[in-house]
């Protein structure tokens, strides 16, 4: 738990499981559907290779905080993604990008209180893909900045990711930042490790191969995003 009397300047959010609702997903089924459009005769083989490459990428993220991209996953699997296959990949993921029902009103309340707002997401997707989703959900205009690990060398909980997100949102002091996320390793422990306060939303069914070696003790725990403004008011 972080001890800080500094006034809060910025609130930074994880995306999946935090601003977007958590969904369990069958990654093999996603890749099998994609592989069918790349080479139907070899679809089972390609799907297995793509799944193995993605799982290896998330293990590196967990253990070494090394980032990767969708393109790098495909390269590791020795699979060439076609435009039709990419469209299918995005179609398969579309239901799992659903915005939390409380998110818009909560973000507007934070804006009204004068907080800067940022996003930091461990992701293999491009900035454009995320911004398209945020624009679709009318969130993009509410953000001061965002960092997607697909475009930096590290993943959460590496300290540099949090500092980069802080700067992207226009803040300069970690002690004046709050991070909100669903993971006790990536989000809570990582944020507190750089001096930020951390708020935990404990509803995600995090895959066992993505659970980290350390868990932070959150400064606050909320069950819904709508509770966050009240927590921040209590810290003023």
C-alpha positions in Angstrom: 0.0 0.0 0.0 1.2 3.5 -0.9 1.3 6.3 1.6 0.9 9.6 -0.1 -0.5 12.9 1.0 0.1 14.5 -2.4 -3.0 15.8 -4.2 -4.1 13.7 -7.2 -3.3 15.1 -10.6 -3.9 12.2 -13.0 -5.9 8.9 -13.0 -4.5 6.2 -15.2 -6.5 3.1 -16.3 -5.8 -0.4 -17.5 -8.1 -1.3 -20.4 -9.1 -5.0 -20.6 -10.9 -6.0 -17.4 -11.1 -2.4 -16.2 -12.4 0.1 -18.8 -13.5 -2.8 -20.9 -15.5 -5.6 -19.2 -13.7 -8.9 -18.7 -14.6 -11.8 -20.9 -13.2 -15.3 -20.9 -12.1 -16.2 -24.4 -11.0 -19.4 -26.1 -7.8 -18.2 -27.8 -7.4 -21.5 -29.8 -10.9 -21.0 -31.2 -10.0 -17.4 -32.3 -6.9 -18.6 -34.0 -8.6 -21.6 -35.6 -11.1 -19.3 -37.2 -8.3 -17.0 -38.4 -6.2 -19.9 -39.7 -9.1 -21.3 -41.7 -8.9 -18.2 -43.9 -5.1 -18.4 -44.3 -4.8 -22.1 -45.3 -7.9 -24.2 -44.7 -6.0 -27.5 -45.2 -3.5 -26.6 -42.5 -5.8 -24.7 -40.2 -5.4 -26.9 -37.1 -1.6 -26.8 -37.4 -1.5 -23.0 -38.0 -3.9 -22.3 -35.1 -1.7 -24.4 -32.7 1.4 -22.5 -33.8 -0.3 -19.1 -33.4 -1.6 -20.1 -30.0 1.8 -21.3 -28.9 3.5 -18.1 -30.1 0.9 -15.9 -28.3 1.2 -17.8 -25.1 5.0 -17.5 -25.2 4.7 -13.8 -25.7 2.5 -13.5 -22.6 4.9 -15.6 -20.6 7.7 -13.2 -21.6 5.5 -10.3 -20.6 4.9 -11.9 -17.2 8.5 -13.0 -16.4 10.6 -10.4 -18.3 8.3 -7.5 -19.0 9.2 -7.6 -22.6 6.5 -6.4 -25.1 5.5 -7.8 -28.4 3.1 -7.2 -31.3 0.5 -9.1 -33.3 2.9 -9.0 -36.2 5.7 -10.5 -34.1 3.4 -13.3 -32.9 2.6 -14.2 -36.5 6.3 -14.1 -37.4 7.2 -16.4 -34.5 4.5 -18.8 -35.7 5.7 -18.5 -39.3 2.3 -17.5 -40.4 1.5 -14.7 -42.9 -1.6 -12.8 -41.8 -3.9 -11.9 -44.8 -6.3 -9.0 -44.8 -9.2 -11.4 -44.7 -7.7 -13.2 -41.7 -6.9 -10.0 -39.9 -10.6 -8.9 -40.4 -11.7 -12.2 -38.9 -9.3 -11.8 -36.0 -10.8 -8.4 -35.2 -14.3 -9.8 -35.7 -13.6 -12.6 -33.2 -12.3 -10.1 -30.6 -15.1 -7.5 -31.2 -17.4 -8.8 -28.4 -14.6 -8.8 -25.9 -13.9 -5.1 -26.4 -17.2 -4.1 -24.8 -16.9 -0.9 -22.7 -17.9 -1.1 -19.0 -21.4 0.4 -18.6 -20.1 2.8 -15.9 -17.0 4.0 -17.9 -18.3 7.0 -19.8 -20.1 8.7 -16.8 -17.2 7.9 -14.5 -14.6 9.4 -16.9 -16.8 12.5 -17.3 -17.0 12.9 -13.6 -13.2 12.8 -13.3 -12.9 15.4 -16.1 -15.3 17.6 -14.2 -13.1 17.3 -11.1 -10.1 18.4 -13.1 -8.1 15.2 -13.3 -6.0 14.3 -16.2 -6.9 10.8 -17.6 -4.6 8.2 -19.2 -4.6 4.6 -20.3 -1.8 2.0 -20.0 -2.6 -1.4 -21.6 -0.5 -4.5 -22.0 -1.5 -5.4 -25.5 -0.2 -6.9 -28.8 -2.6 -4.7 -30.8 -1.7 -1.4 -32.5 -2.5 2.1 -31.2 -4.8 2.5 -34.2 -6.8 -0.6 -33.2 -7.3 0.7 -29.7 -8.1 4.2 -30.8 -10.7 2.9 -33.2 -12.3 1.0 -30.3 -12.2 4.1 -28.0 -13.6 6.3 -30.8 -16.4 3.8 -31.4 -17.3 4.0 -27.7 -16.9 7.8 -27.4 -14.0 7.4 -25.0 -11.1 8.7 -27.1 -12.0 12.4 -26.6 -12.0 11.9 -22.8 -8.3 10.7 -22.7 -5.3 13.0 -22.3 -2.9 10.3 -23.4 -2.3 6.6 -23.7 0.5 4.1 -23.8 0.1 0.7 -25.5 2.9 -1.8 -24.8 2.9 -2.9 -28.5 4.8 0.4 -29.2 7.2 0.5 -26.3 9.9 -2.1 -25.2 8.3 -3.1 -21.9 5.0 -4.4 -20.4 3.5 -3.8 -17.0 4.7 -4.1 -14.3 7.9 -2.6 -15.6 8.3 0.9 -14.0 9.0 2.6 -17.4 5.5 1.7 -18.6 3.9 3.6 -15.8 6.2 6.5 -16.1 5.5 6.7 -19.9 1.7 6.6 -19.3 2.1 9.3 -16.6 3.9 11.5 -19.1 1.5 10.8 -21.9 -1.4 12.0 -19.7 0.5 15.2 -19.0 1.5 14.4 -15.4 5.0 14.6 -13.9 4.9 13.1 -10.4 4.0 9.5 -9.7 2.9 10.4 -6.1 0.2 12.5 -7.7 -1.1 9.7 -9.9 -3.6 6.9 -9.3 -3.6 3.7 -11.3 -6.9 1.6 -11.7 -6.7 -2.0 -12.8 -7.8 -5.5 -12.4 -4.5 -7.3 -11.8 -2.7 -7.3 -8.5 0.7 -8.0 -10.2 0.7 -6.0 -13.4 -1.5 -3.1 -12.1 -1.4 -2.8 -8.4 2.1 -3.9 -7.5 3.5 -2.3 -10.7 1.9 1.1 -10.0 2.9 1.2 -6.3 6.4 0.2 -7.3 6.9 3.7 -8.9 5.1 5.5 -6.1 1.5 5.7 -7.5 -1.6 4.8 -5.5 -3.5 1.8 -6.9 -7.2 1.0 -7.1 -8.1 -2.7 -7.7 -11.3 -4.0 -9.5 -11.3 -7.7 -8.6 -13.6 -9.2 -11.2 -11.3 -10.6 -13.9 -10.7 -14.4 -14.3 -7.0 -13.9 -15.1 -5.4 -16.9 -16.9 -3.1 -18.9 -14.6 -0.1 -18.4 -17.0 -0.5 -14.6 -16.6 -0.6 -14.4 -12.8 2.6 -12.8 -11.6 5.0 -13.7 -8.9 4.0 -10.8 -6.6 0.7 -9.2 -5.5 0.3 -5.7 -4.4 -2.1 -4.6 -1.6 -4.4 -2.0 -3.2 -4.9 1.4 -1.6 -8.6 0.9 -2.4 -10.8 -1.8 -3.9 -14.0 -1.0 -5.8 -16.6 -3.3 -7.3 -17.8 -0.8 -10.0 -16.1 2.0 -11.8 -18.9 4.3 -10.6 -17.4 4.0 -7.1 -14.1 5.6 -8.2 -14.9 9.3 -8.0 -16.0 8.8 -4.4 -12.8 7.1 -3.5 -10.8 9.9 -5.1 -12.9 12.5 -3.3 -12.0 10.8 0.0 -8.3 11.2 -0.8 -8.6 14.9 -1.5 
